[in-house]
Amino acid sequence: MAHLFEPLTLRSITLPNRIAVSPMCQYSSMDGFANDWHLVHYGSRATGGAGLVLTEAAAVTPQGRISPQDLGIWNDDHIEFLARIVHFIAQRGSVAGIQLAHAGRKASTPPPWENRSVTLTETEGGWPIVAPSALPFDDGCIVPTEMTDDSIQEVVAAFVHAARRSLAAGFRIVEIHAAHGYLLHQFLSPLSNRRTDQYGGIFENRTRLLRDIVTAVRTTWPENLPLLVRISATDWVEGGWDIEQSLELVRQLLPLGVDLIDCSSGGSAPHARIPLGTGYQTRFAEQIRRETGGKTGAVGLITAPAQADHIIRSGQADLVLLARELLRDPYWPLRAARELGHLTAWPAQYVRSAPEHTPAYLPKK
């Protein structure tokens, strides 16, 4: 049996398989609005058989966008088109999830195809940026404004309002983005957090904002719906955030109502030496799962169906999140099912393209 195609139940939601579309920025929005690009992009991955389709990082405030072209959910007007996308994903038998994010000091940058790792000025369409401490991310980046206690509480409220809008749009899963050097990770890591108040210094203080946001979001996000958190398990830099701190953080998050930890790494330091390789981050998902008892998701250079199935079968993670591989092939789950000998339903419209040894069409229950 292909373990990759076993259902996964998180609270009241059952994913039809263990394959998720990892959040991937599309840099295709205007004023935060989703559009036809997003409908086709996410709809294709749902049609391709992914059990969970997570959106790209949706900014909880305009100031929290990575780029001017980022998806947003800071405005009630954003709900309508997102609901259309959610409806289509559900029609295809997949579950729609949304990632809520704030970029902090990594905000106000151009899209990656412009190949400029700098902060946009206001004359270039950028905006003032904020962070836990007045430390720029890299050379060429402007110095962010250190956040006050009031501005921190405004961010907590923004995440809560974004969760409410996500529910109104019909999303069944919310993921809080606390990885990749963005705002919540900036508070976690001693590389970017040099505060001396209740949000800086010792571990308990650096993790306070994420715990506050999880607790606050849980007051809005229904008890029966899953809440995920994405973390960078390590900064890959000596003296930075590391796996031991991640383990302790997860032990604190699970009782607050977090159902799965999406285990990534890096992003806090521009010149970190990251040992890239096949499944290079999977060991973090395995260790966190083993030592905390919480459910985890594995991500990072997972490309082959047998590799993904092994991650689930061997208990390294409960969910496999694919990114670039699903950009290359939106129908990877259907191909994986064929390679692993799993009987799966092809869309009725694609019946004549189904491989001979795969049932042409099995109606979804």
ABEGO torsion letter per residue (X at the ends): XBAAABBBBBEABBBABABBBBBBBAGABBGGBBBAAAAAAAAAAAAAGBABBBBBBBBABAAABABAABBBAABAAAAAAAAAAAAAAAAAGBBBBBBBBBAEAABGBBBAAAGBBBBBBAAAGBBBBBBABBBBABBGBBBBBBBBAAAAAAAAAAAAAAAAAAAAAGBABBBBBABGGBAAAAAABAAABABABAABEBAAAAAAAAAAAAAAAAAABBAABBBBBBBBABAGBBGBBBAAAAAAAAAAAAAAGBABBBBBBEGABAABBBBBBBGAAAAAAAAAAAAAGBBBBBBEGBABAAAAAAAAAAGABABBBBBAAAAABAAAAAAAAAAAGBBBBBBAAAAAABBAABBABBBBX
